[in-house]
Amino acid sequence: MARKHGRSATSARIRTGGERMRNDLCADTVHENGLSVATVPGLESQMKPYLERLGTLSMQLRQTSSQIEHSVLEVCNSFQGIATRAKTTVSRAVSFLADDDRGQENVSFETLIQNCSDTMVRILNVTLEAGEVSQRAVERVQQMDESAAAIRTSIQQLEEISKENRMLVINARIEAAHAGEQGAGFAVVAVEVASQTEKMQKVTALVDDLAAELRSLAASTLADLQRMHQRSHERVEECRREVHASLEDLRRAHDGMKSMLVDMTDDGALLASEIGSAIRGMQFQDRVSQRIGHVIEDLEILDRRFDEIARFGFVSVAHPGGEFSAYTMHEERELSGLSVEAVSGGDVELF
């Protein structure tokens, strides 16, 4: 505000000085060369373009100042937008990767990876447990095989006993044929048959015990296998649900990442646009430099022409004010009352 006030005061002084100079020249004031304004033909018309140029220069400076403020404000807004979008992008990335309490619908990648790891560990534990149960089942099957081998041995013993009994029968028949009515040898045969029968009963009892043991082992193995199957089925279902949930989390995370990347792409495009606007806004110094250079050139022209009037009482150019027609910028030509279609050089002069 202080700078604006200073510029306004300077402009007022320029206008006041121009008016005072015009009044002094229009009055019948005598210069050092002894000539008055009234005695110099056309002097007032010669000075009029230069006096009017003072007001135009003031307007040029005010407009240049306004353009500076507008460009600086545009640059500040562009950089503010850049900073805001950069913070938003960083915040999205941090919130997407961080492990915070956001509920089951929106978990972080760290939590998601940990959940998948826990699920895989549980699947491995189930597999190990199933392997242990299978190992016990194999051991019991081996015991059943050994029992079956013992049964085969017992059966072979029964076959041997059967052969011996057949031999006894044959011997008994032979003795009966030799003895005729005398049956003394039959008593021995009866004793041997009784002994063999007792052996067969013992072997049969042993076979029964082995069969019972086999049945018990088979029942125990079957029960273990059934329990293993049930528990494996339940845990497989549980793991399936957990894996399905983890896959759903991965899908949501993928969708979230895709959406975030799309948003970041859009933000990047806007960021590039704002950076371009900021760069274009920062080029205001070219316009300012050229317009101030034009004002300086006009002031130098005014200085030379006023010096000529003060020293000689006339202007040394054929067309006073024609020196100010070299403007190429649209705003300058418009303020100066020149044709804006004459030059189409844009906002800055091209060299």
C-alpha positions as YAML, in Angstrom:
chain: A
units: angstrom
residues:
- id: 1
  name: MET
  ca: [0.00, 0.00, 0.00]
- id: 2
  name: ALA
  ca: [2.89, 2.37, 0.78]
- id: 3
  name: ARG
  ca: [4.45, 1.67, -2.61]
- id: 4
  name: LYS
  ca: [1.11, 2.29, -4.34]
- id: 5
  name: HIS
  ca: [0.73, 5.58, -2.48]
- id: 6
  name: GLY
  ca: [4.27, 6.61, -3.45]
- id: 7
  name: ARG
  ca: [3.65, 5.80, -7.10]
- id: 8
  name: SER
  ca: [0.36, 7.74, -7.07]
- id: 9
  name: ALA
  ca: [2.05, 10.76, -5.51]
- id: 10
  name: THR
  ca: [4.85, 10.63, -8.10]
- id: 11
  name: SER
  ca: [2.31, 10.42, -10.92]
- id: 12
  name: ALA
  ca: [0.42, 13.39, -9.48]
- id: 13
  name: ARG
  ca: [3.62, 15.40, -9.30]
- id: 14
  name: ILE
  ca: [4.41, 14.52, -12.92]
- id: 15
  name: ARG
  ca: [0.96, 15.61, -14.08]
- id: 16
  name: THR
  ca: [1.14, 18.80, -11.98]
- id: 17
  name: GLY
  ca: [4.61, 19.58, -13.34]
- id: 18
  name: GLY
  ca: [3.42, 19.07, -16.90]
- id: 19
  name: GLU
  ca: [0.43, 21.33, -16.43]
- id: 20
  name: ARG
  ca: [2.56, 23.99, -14.75]
- id: 21
  name: MET
  ca: [5.06, 23.84, -17.60]
- id: 22
  name: ARG
  ca: [2.29, 24.15, -20.17]
- id: 23
  name: ASN
  ca: [0.79, 27.14, -18.34]
- id: 24
  name: ASP
  ca: [4.18, 28.80, -18.08]
- id: 25
  name: LEU
  ca: [4.81, 28.27, -21.73]
- id: 26
  name: CYS
  ca: [1.37, 29.52, -22.71]
- id: 27
  name: ALA
  ca: [1.89, 32.69, -20.65]
- id: 28
  name: ASP
  ca: [3.92, 35.44, -22.18]
- id: 29
  name: THR
  ca: [7.08, 34.40, -20.31]
- id: 30
  name: VAL
  ca: [10.38, 35.53, -21.82]
- id: 31
  name: HIS
  ca: [13.18, 32.96, -22.15]
- id: 32
  name: GLU
  ca: [16.86, 33.65, -21.96]
- id: 33
  name: ASN
  ca: [17.06, 34.07, -25.73]
- id: 34
  name: GLY
  ca: [14.57, 36.94, -25.49]
- id: 35
  name: LEU
  ca: [11.77, 35.16, -27.35]
- id: 36
  name: SER
  ca: [8.35, 34.62, -25.84]
- id: 37
  name: VAL
  ca: [5.98, 31.73, -26.50]
- id: 38
  name: ALA
  ca: [3.61, 34.02, -28.28]
- id: 39
  name: THR
  ca: [6.39, 35.14, -30.65]
- id: 40
  name: VAL
  ca: [7.27, 31.55, -31.62]
- id: 41
  name: PRO
  ca: [4.71, 30.22, -34.08]
- id: 42
  name: GLY
  ca: [3.32, 26.74, -33.30]
- id: 43
  name: LEU
  ca: [5.36, 26.23, -30.10]
- id: 44
  name: GLU
  ca: [2.31, 25.27, -28.05]
- id: 45
  name: SER
  ca: [1.24, 22.71, -30.66]
- id: 46
  name: GLN
  ca: [4.79, 21.34, -30.73]
- id: 47
  name: MET
  ca: [4.92, 20.89, -26.96]
- id: 48
  name: LYS
  ca: [1.41, 19.50, -26.56]
- id: 49
  name: PRO
  ca: [2.29, 15.90, -27.60]
- id: 50
  name: TYR
  ca: [5.17, 15.85, -25.11]
- id: 51
  name: LEU
  ca: [3.07, 17.22, -22.27]
- id: 52
  name: GLU
  ca: [0.36, 14.65, -23.00]
- id: 53
  name: ARG
  ca: [3.03, 11.97, -23.03]
- id: 54
  name: LEU
  ca: [3.75, 12.64, -19.35]
- id: 55
  name: GLY
  ca: [0.24, 11.48, -18.38]
- id: 56
  name: THR
  ca: [0.58, 8.46, -20.67]
- id: 57
  name: LEU
  ca: [3.87, 7.51, -19.04]
- id: 58
  name: SER
  ca: [2.22, 7.72, -15.63]
- id: 59
  name: MET
  ca: [-0.51, 5.36, -16.83]
- id: 60
  name: GLN
  ca: [2.15, 3.07, -18.29]
- id: 61
  name: LEU
  ca: [3.89, 2.86, -14.92]
- id: 62
  name: ARG
  ca: [0.63, 2.23, -13.05]
- id: 63
  name: GLN
  ca: [-0.36, -0.50, -15.49]
- id: 64
  name: THR
  ca: [3.10, -2.05, -15.25]
- id: 65
  name: SER
  ca: [2.85, -2.04, -11.47]
- id: 66
  name: SER
  ca: [-0.54, -3.72, -11.67]
- id: 67
  name: GLN
  ca: [0.85, -6.36, -14.02]
- id: 68
  name: ILE
  ca: [3.70, -7.03, -11.61]
- id: 69
  name: GLU
  ca: [1.30, -7.52, -8.72]
- id: 70
  name: HIS
  ca: [-0.96, -9.74, -10.82]
- id: 71
  name: SER
  ca: [1.96, -11.86, -12.04]
- id: 72
  name: VAL
  ca: [3.43, -12.23, -8.55]
- id: 73
  name: LEU
  ca: [0.02, -13.22, -7.17]
- id: 74
  name: GLU
  ca: [-0.44, -15.75, -9.99]
- id: 75
  name: VAL
  ca: [3.00, -17.22, -9.31]
- id: 76
  name: CYS
  ca: [2.26, -17.46, -5.58]
- id: 77
  name: ASN
  ca: [-1.08, -19.17, -6.22]
- id: 78
  name: SER
  ca: [0.56, -21.59, -8.64]
- id: 79
  name: PHE
  ca: [3.27, -22.52, -6.17]
- id: 80
  name: GLN
  ca: [0.67, -22.82, -3.41]
- id: 81
  name: GLY
  ca: [-1.27, -25.25, -5.60]
- id: 82
  name: ILE
  ca: [1.93, -27.17, -6.32]
- id: 83
  name: ALA
  ca: [2.72, -27.46, -2.61]
- id: 84
  name: THR
  ca: [-0.85, -28.52, -1.77]
- id: 85
  name: ARG
  ca: [-0.93, -31.23, -4.44]
- id: 86
  name: ALA
  ca: [2.51, -32.47, -3.44]
- id: 87
  name: LYS
  ca: [1.41, -32.74, 0.21]
- id: 88
  name: THR
  ca: [-1.77, -34.55, -0.84]
- id: 89
  name: THR
  ca: [0.19, -37.04, -2.93]
- id: 90
  name: VAL
  ca: [2.68, -37.71, -0.13]
- id: 91
  name: SER
  ca: [-0.16, -38.08, 2.38]
- id: 92
  name: ARG
  ca: [-1.91, -40.63, 0.16]
- id: 93
  name: ALA
  ca: [1.27, -42.65, -0.29]
- id: 94
  name: VAL
  ca: [2.03, -42.61, 3.46]
- id: 95
  name: SER
  ca: [-1.52, -43.56, 4.43]
- id: 96
  name: PHE
  ca: [-1.51, -46.37, 1.87]
- id: 97
  name: LEU
  ca: [1.78, -47.86, 3.08]
- id: 98
  name: ALA
  ca: [1.48, -47.12, 6.81]
- id: 99
  name: ASP
  ca: [0.19, -49.63, 9.36]
- id: 100
  name: ASP
  ca: [-2.63, -47.82, 11.13]
- id: 101
  name: ASP
  ca: [-6.07, -48.68, 12.50]
- id: 102
  name: ARG
  ca: [-8.34, -48.20, 9.51]
- id: 103
  name: GLY
  ca: [-10.59, -51.21, 9.92]
- id: 104
  name: GLN
  ca: [-11.02, -54.41, 7.99]
- id: 105
  name: GLU
  ca: [-12.21, -52.73, 4.81]
- id: 106
  name: ASN
  ca: [-8.97, -50.86, 4.23]
- id: 107
  name: VAL
  ca: [-5.83, -52.54, 5.59]
- id: 108
  name: SER
  ca: [-2.27, -51.52, 4.91]
- id: 109
  name: PHE
  ca: [0.17, -53.53, 2.85]
- id: 110
  name: GLU
  ca: [2.23, -54.36, 5.93]
- id: 111
  name: THR
  ca: [-0.81, -55.83, 7.71]
- id: 112
  name: LEU
  ca: [-1.88, -57.61, 4.54]
- id: 113
  name: ILE
  ca: [1.51, -59.25, 4.12]
- id: 114
  name: GLN
  ca: [1.55, -60.25, 7.79]
- id: 115
  name: ASN
  ca: [-1.91, -61.83, 7.46]
- id: 116
  name: CYS
  ca: [-0.82, -63.81, 4.41]
- id: 117
  name: SER
  ca: [2.32, -64.95, 6.24]
- id: 118
  name: ASP
  ca: [0.29, -66.12, 9.26]
- id: 119
  name: THR
  ca: [-2.08, -68.03, 6.99]
- id: 120
  name: MET
  ca: [0.80, -69.78, 5.25]
- id: 121
  name: VAL
  ca: [2.33, -70.70, 8.63]
- id: 122
  name: ARG
  ca: [-0.95, -72.23, 9.76]
- id: 123
  name: ILE
  ca: [-1.19, -74.20, 6.52]
- id: 124
  name: LEU
  ca: [2.36, -75.47, 7.11]
- id: 125
  name: ASN
  ca: [1.50, -76.48, 10.68]
- id: 126
  name: VAL
  ca: [-1.56, -78.40, 9.46]
- id: 127
  name: THR
  ca: [0.59, -80.16, 6.90]
- id: 128
  name: LEU
  ca: [3.19, -81.09, 9.53]
- id: 129
  name: GLU
  ca: [0.53, -82.40, 11.89]
- id: 130
  name: ALA
  ca: [-1.02, -84.44, 9.11]
- id: 131
  name: GLY
  ca: [2.43, -85.86, 8.39]
- id: 132
  name: GLU
  ca: [2.88, -86.88, 12.03]
- id: 133
  name: VAL
  ca: [-0.49, -88.61, 12.09]
- id: 134
  name: SER
  ca: [0.33, -90.34, 8.83]
- id: 135
  name: GLN
  ca: [3.64, -91.50, 10.32]
- id: 136
  name: ARG
  ca: [1.85, -93.03, 13.29]
- id: 137
  name: ALA
  ca: [-0.58, -94.70, 10.92]
- id: 138
  name: VAL
  ca: [2.34, -96.15, 8.96]
- id: 139
  name: GLU
  ca: [3.93, -97.48, 12.14]
- id: 140
  name: ARG
  ca: [0.68, -99.16, 13.13]
- id: 141
  name: VAL
  ca: [0.30, -100.64, 9.69]
- id: 142
  name: GLN
  ca: [3.82, -102.03, 10.08]
- id: 143
  name: GLN
  ca: [2.77, -103.57, 13.41]
- id: 144
  name: MET
  ca: [-0.24, -105.07, 11.68]
- id: 145
  name: ASP
  ca: [2.08, -106.49, 9.04]
- id: 146
  name: GLU
  ca: [4.26, -108.04, 11.72]
- id: 147
  name: SER
  ca: [1.17, -109.51, 13.37]
- id: 148
  name: ALA
  ca: [0.08, -110.90, 10.03]
- id: 149
  name: ALA
  ca: [3.51, -112.52, 9.65]
- id: 150
  name: ALA
  ca: [3.11, -114.10, 13.08]
- id: 151
  name: ILE
  ca: [-0.29, -115.38, 12.03]
- id: 152
  name: ARG
  ca: [1.26, -116.92, 8.94]
- id: 153
  name: THR
  ca: [3.85, -118.63, 11.16]
- id: 154
  name: SER
  ca: [1.11, -119.96, 13.42]
- id: 155
  name: ILE
  ca: [-0.79, -121.25, 10.43]
- id: 156
  name: GLN
  ca: [2.33, -123.06, 9.25]
- id: 157
  name: GLN
  ca: [2.59, -124.65, 12.70]
- id: 158
  name: LEU
  ca: [-1.01, -125.74, 12.41]
- id: 159
  name: GLU
  ca: [-0.23, -127.29, 9.07]
- id: 160
  name: GLU
  ca: [2.69, -129.20, 10.60]
- id: 161
  name: ILE
  ca: [0.47, -130.40, 13.43]
- id: 162
  name: SER
  ca: [-2.08, -131.50, 10.88]
- id: 163
  name: LYS
  ca: [0.57, -133.48, 9.05]
- id: 164
  name: GLU
  ca: [1.67, -135.13, 12.29]
- id: 165
  name: ASN
  ca: [-1.94, -136.04, 13.08]
- id: 166
  name: ARG
  ca: [-2.27, -137.63, 9.67]
- id: 167
  name: MET
  ca: [0.88, -139.61, 10.30]
- id: 168
  name: LEU
  ca: [-0.51, -140.75, 13.66]
- id: 169
  name: VAL
  ca: [-3.68, -141.87, 12.00]
- id: 170
  name: ILE
  ca: [-1.69, -143.85, 9.47]
- id: 171
  name: ASN
  ca: [0.42, -145.41, 12.22]
- id: 172
  name: ALA
  ca: [-2.69, -146.26, 14.18]
- id: 173
  name: ARG
  ca: [-4.14, -148.05, 11.19]
- id: 174
  name: ILE
  ca: [-0.93, -149.96, 10.66]
- id: 175
  name: GLU
  ca: [-0.80, -150.97, 14.31]
- id: 176
  name: ALA
  ca: [-4.40, -151.97, 14.24]
- id: 177
  name: ALA
  ca: [-3.72, -154.18, 11.24]
- id: 178
  name: HIS
  ca: [-0.72, -155.82, 12.90]
- id: 179
  name: ALA
  ca: [-2.28, -156.28, 16.30]
- id: 180
  name: GLY
  ca: [-5.56, -157.43, 15.18]
- id: 181
  name: GLU
  ca: [-7.69, -157.70, 18.27]
- id: 182
  name: GLN
  ca: [-4.93, -156.45, 20.45]
- id: 183
  name: GLY
  ca: [-5.24, -152.70, 20.74]
- id: 184
  name: ALA
  ca: [-2.42, -151.86, 23.08]
- id: 185
  name: GLY
  ca: [-0.88, -149.49, 20.55]
- id: 186
  name: PHE
  ca: [-4.03, -147.46, 20.32]
- id: 187
  name: ALA
  ca: [-3.48, -146.09, 23.81]
- id: 188
  name: VAL
  ca: [-0.23, -144.52, 22.74]
- id: 189
  name: VAL
  ca: [-1.90, -143.13, 19.65]
- id: 190
  name: ALA
  ca: [-4.66, -141.63, 21.76]
- id: 191
  name: VAL
  ca: [-2.14, -139.95, 24.04]
- id: 192
  name: GLU
  ca: [-0.28, -138.46, 21.11]
- id: 193
  name: VAL
  ca: [-3.48, -137.26, 19.49]
- id: 194
  name: ALA
  ca: [-4.52, -135.62, 22.76]
- id: 195
  name: SER
  ca: [-1.14, -133.91, 23.00]
- id: 196
  name: GLN
  ca: [-1.38, -132.64, 19.45]
- id: 197
  name: THR
  ca: [-4.90, -131.43, 20.10]
- id: 198
  name: GLU
  ca: [-3.70, -129.44, 23.09]
- id: 199
  name: LYS
  ca: [-0.99, -127.87, 20.96]
- id: 200
  name: MET
  ca: [-3.55, -126.95, 18.33]
- id: 201
  name: GLN
  ca: [-5.74, -125.30, 20.98]
- id: 202
  name: LYS
  ca: [-2.81, -123.21, 22.16]
- id: 203
  name: VAL
  ca: [-1.99, -122.19, 18.62]
- id: 204
  name: THR
  ca: [-5.61, -121.36, 17.95]
- id: 205
  name: ALA
  ca: [-5.75, -119.22, 21.07]
- id: 206
  name: LEU
  ca: [-2.60, -117.44, 19.95]
- id: 207
  name: VAL
  ca: [-4.15, -116.85, 16.53]
- id: 208
  name: ASP
  ca: [-7.26, -115.44, 18.19]
- id: 209
  name: ASP
  ca: [-5.14, -113.07, 20.26]
- id: 210
  name: LEU
  ca: [-3.24, -111.96, 17.18]
- id: 211
  name: ALA
  ca: [-6.49, -111.41, 15.30]
- id: 212
  name: ALA
  ca: [-7.87, -109.38, 18.19]
- id: 213
  name: GLU
  ca: [-4.71, -107.30, 18.26]
- id: 214
  name: LEU
  ca: [-4.98, -106.72, 14.55]
- id: 215
  name: ARG
  ca: [-8.58, -105.65, 14.90]
- id: 216
  name: SER
  ca: [-7.64, -103.26, 17.71]
- id: 217
  name: LEU
  ca: [-4.78, -101.78, 15.68]
- id: 218
  name: ALA
  ca: [-7.04, -101.45, 12.66]
- id: 219
  name: ALA
  ca: [-9.75, -99.76, 14.71]
- id: 220
  name: SER
  ca: [-7.24, -97.37, 16.30]
- id: 221
  name: THR
  ca: [-5.71, -96.56, 12.92]
- id: 222
  name: LEU
  ca: [-9.11, -96.00, 11.40]
- id: 223
  name: ALA
  ca: [-10.12, -93.70, 14.26]
- id: 224
  name: ASP
  ca: [-6.89, -91.70, 13.90]
- id: 225
  name: LEU
  ca: [-7.35, -91.43, 10.18]
- id: 226
  name: GLN
  ca: [-10.94, -90.29, 10.62]
- id: 227
  name: ARG
  ca: [-9.92, -87.67, 13.19]
- id: 228
  name: MET
  ca: [-7.09, -86.54, 10.96]
- id: 229
  name: HIS
  ca: [-9.44, -86.29, 8.02]
- id: 230
  name: GLN
  ca: [-11.99, -84.31, 10.03]
- id: 231
  name: ARG
  ca: [-9.43, -81.93, 11.50]
- id: 232
  name: SER
  ca: [-7.67, -81.54, 8.17]
- id: 233
  name: HIS
  ca: [-10.98, -80.82, 6.50]
- id: 234
  name: GLU
  ca: [-11.88, -78.20, 9.11]
- id: 235
  name: ARG
  ca: [-8.47, -76.55, 9.01]
- id: 236
  name: VAL
  ca: [-8.35, -76.64, 5.24]
- id: 237
  name: GLU
  ca: [-11.73, -74.90, 5.17]
- id: 238
  name: GLU
  ca: [-10.48, -72.35, 7.69]
- id: 239
  name: CYS
  ca: [-7.30, -71.77, 5.70]
- id: 240
  name: ARG
  ca: [-9.36, -71.55, 2.52]
- id: 241
  name: ARG
  ca: [-11.50, -68.82, 4.08]
- id: 242
  name: GLU
  ca: [-8.42, -66.98, 5.32]
- id: 243
  name: VAL
  ca: [-6.70, -67.24, 1.96]
- id: 244
  name: HIS
  ca: [-9.89, -66.07, 0.26]
- id: 245
  name: ALA
  ca: [-10.07, -63.12, 2.66]
- id: 246
  name: SER
  ca: [-6.39, -62.34, 2.02]
- id: 247
  name: LEU
  ca: [-6.99, -62.47, -1.72]
- id: 248
  name: GLU
  ca: [-9.95, -60.13, -1.31]
- id: 249
  name: ASP
  ca: [-7.72, -57.77, 0.69]
- id: 250
  name: LEU
  ca: [-5.13, -57.97, -2.07]
- id: 251
  name: ARG
  ca: [-7.79, -57.22, -4.65]
- id: 252
  name: ARG
  ca: [-9.02, -54.21, -2.67]
- id: 253
  name: ALA
  ca: [-5.44, -53.09, -2.17]
- id: 254
  name: HIS
  ca: [-4.83, -53.44, -5.90]
- id: 255
  name: ASP
  ca: [-7.96, -51.42, -6.67]
- id: 256
  name: GLY
  ca: [-6.92, -48.83, -4.10]
- id: 257
  name: MET
  ca: [-3.43, -48.60, -5.57]
- id: 258
  name: LYS
  ca: [-4.85, -48.35, -9.08]
- id: 259
  name: SER
  ca: [-7.20, -45.57, -7.99]
- id: 260
  name: MET
  ca: [-4.38, -43.82, -6.14]
- id: 261
  name: LEU
  ca: [-2.12, -44.05, -9.20]
- id: 262
  name: VAL
  ca: [-4.90, -42.63, -11.38]
- id: 263
  name: ASP
  ca: [-5.39, -39.77, -8.91]
- id: 264
  name: MET
  ca: [-1.64, -39.22, -8.73]
- id: 265
  name: THR
  ca: [-1.51, -39.15, -12.52]
- id: 266
  name: ASP
  ca: [-4.27, -36.55, -12.61]
- id: 267
  name: ASP
  ca: [-2.54, -34.59, -9.85]
- id: 268
  name: GLY
  ca: [0.70, -34.84, -11.81]
- id: 269
  name: ALA
  ca: [-0.99, -33.41, -14.87]
- id: 270
  name: LEU
  ca: [-2.44, -30.56, -12.82]
- id: 271
  name: LEU
  ca: [0.93, -30.10, -11.15]
- id: 272
  name: ALA
  ca: [2.63, -29.85, -14.54]
- id: 273
  name: SER
  ca: [0.00, -27.35, -15.65]
- id: 274
  name: GLU
  ca: [0.50, -25.25, -12.52]
- id: 275
  name: ILE
  ca: [4.27, -25.40, -12.94]
- id: 276
  name: GLY
  ca: [3.82, -24.21, -16.52]
- id: 277
  name: SER
  ca: [1.58, -21.40, -15.32]
- id: 278
  name: ALA
  ca: [4.13, -20.48, -12.67]
- id: 279
  name: ILE
  ca: [6.92, -20.43, -15.25]
- id: 280
  name: ARG
  ca: [4.84, -18.29, -17.58]
- id: 281
  name: GLY
  ca: [3.97, -16.01, -14.68]
- id: 282
  name: MET
  ca: [7.64, -15.67, -13.78]
- id: 283
  name: GLN
  ca: [8.32, -14.33, -17.26]
- id: 284
  name: PHE
  ca: [6.59, -11.09, -16.30]
- id: 285
  name: GLN
  ca: [10.03, -9.53, -15.79]
- id: 286
  name: ASP
  ca: [10.47, -9.54, -19.58]
- id: 287
  name: ARG
  ca: [7.33, -7.47, -20.08]
- id: 288
  name: VAL
  ca: [8.18, -5.22, -17.14]
- id: 289
  name: SER
  ca: [11.74, -4.69, -18.36]
- id: 290
  name: GLN
  ca: [10.60, -3.77, -21.87]
- id: 291
  name: ARG
  ca: [7.84, -1.45, -20.71]
- id: 292
  name: ILE
  ca: [10.13, 0.32, -18.25]
- id: 293
  name: GLY
  ca: [12.73, 0.57, -21.03]
- id: 294
  name: HIS
  ca: [10.12, 2.20, -23.26]
- id: 295
  name: VAL
  ca: [9.21, 4.65, -20.49]
- id: 296
  name: ILE
  ca: [12.90, 5.52, -20.06]
- id: 297
  name: GLU
  ca: [13.25, 6.08, -23.80]
- id: 298
  name: ASP
  ca: [10.21, 8.38, -23.77]
- id: 299
  name: LEU
  ca: [11.61, 10.29, -20.79]
- id: 300
  name: GLU
  ca: [14.91, 10.73, -22.61]
- id: 301
  name: ILE
  ca: [12.99, 12.03, -25.66]
- id: 302
  name: LEU
  ca: [11.05, 14.44, -23.45]
- id: 303
  name: ASP
  ca: [14.29, 15.58, -21.83]
- id: 304
  name: ARG
  ca: [15.87, 16.30, -25.22]
- id: 305
  name: ARG
  ca: [12.80, 18.09, -26.56]
- id: 306
  name: PHE
  ca: [12.31, 20.25, -23.44]
- id: 307
  name: ASP
  ca: [16.00, 21.08, -23.55]
- id: 308
  name: GLU
  ca: [15.62, 22.20, -27.19]
- id: 309
  name: ILE
  ca: [12.59, 24.32, -26.30]
- id: 310
  name: ALA
  ca: [14.38, 25.87, -23.33]
- id: 311
  name: ARG
  ca: [17.49, 26.61, -25.34]
- id: 312
  name: PHE
  ca: [16.17, 27.40, -28.82]
- id: 313
  name: GLY
  ca: [12.43, 27.95, -28.41]
- id: 314
  name: PHE
  ca: [11.44, 25.29, -30.91]
- id: 315
  name: VAL
  ca: [11.47, 21.51, -31.52]
- id: 316
  name: SER
  ca: [13.90, 20.13, -34.06]
- id: 317
  name: VAL
  ca: [11.60, 17.40, -35.42]
- id: 318
  name: ALA
  ca: [9.14, 17.79, -38.26]
- id: 319
  name: HIS
  ca: [6.36, 15.86, -36.53]
- id: 320
  name: PRO
  ca: [6.35, 16.36, -32.75]
- id: 321
  name: GLY
  ca: [5.24, 13.22, -30.94]
- id: 322
  name: GLY
  ca: [6.05, 10.95, -33.85]
- id: 323
  name: GLU
  ca: [8.96, 9.42, -31.88]
- id: 324
  name: PHE
  ca: [6.46, 7.54, -29.65]
- id: 325
  name: SER
  ca: [5.03, 5.35, -32.41]
- id: 326
  name: ALA
  ca: [7.59, 2.51, -32.00]
- id: 327
  name: TYR
  ca: [5.61, 0.59, -29.34]
- id: 328
  name: THR
  ca: [5.02, -3.09, -30.12]
- id: 329
  name: MET
  ca: [3.10, -4.22, -27.02]
- id: 330
  name: HIS
  ca: [-0.68, -4.21, -27.20]
- id: 331
  name: GLU
  ca: [-1.26, -2.40, -23.89]
- id: 332
  name: GLU
  ca: [1.29, 0.32, -24.72]
- id: 333
  name: ARG
  ca: [-0.20, 1.05, -28.12]
- id: 334
  name: GLU
  ca: [-3.70, 1.06, -26.66]
- id: 335
  name: LEU
  ca: [-2.73, 3.54, -23.92]
- id: 336
  name: SER
  ca: [-0.88, 5.71, -26.42]
- id: 337
  name: GLY
  ca: [-3.85, 5.83, -28.80]
- id: 338
  name: LEU
  ca: [-1.93, 4.02, -31.53]
- id: 339
  name: SER
  ca: [-3.33, 1.37, -33.84]
- id: 340
  name: VAL
  ca: [-3.24, -2.01, -32.08]
- id: 341
  name: GLU
  ca: [-3.47, -3.87, -35.42]
- id: 342
  name: ALA
  ca: [-0.32, -2.28, -36.74]
- id: 343
  name: VAL
  ca: [1.98, -4.59, -34.80]
- id: 344
  name: SER
  ca: [1.23, -8.13, -33.61]
- id: 345
  name: GLY
  ca: [4.36, -8.84, -31.62]
- id: 346
  name: GLY
  ca: [2.57, -10.33, -28.62]
- id: 347
  name: ASP
  ca: [3.33, -9.53, -25.00]
- id: 348
  name: VAL
  ca: [7.07, -9.15, -25.52]
- id: 349
  name: GLU
  ca: [9.28, -7.88, -28.27]
- id: 350
  name: LEU
  ca: [11.13, -10.45, -30.35]
- id: 351
  name: PHE
  ca: [14.76, -9.69, -31.07]
...
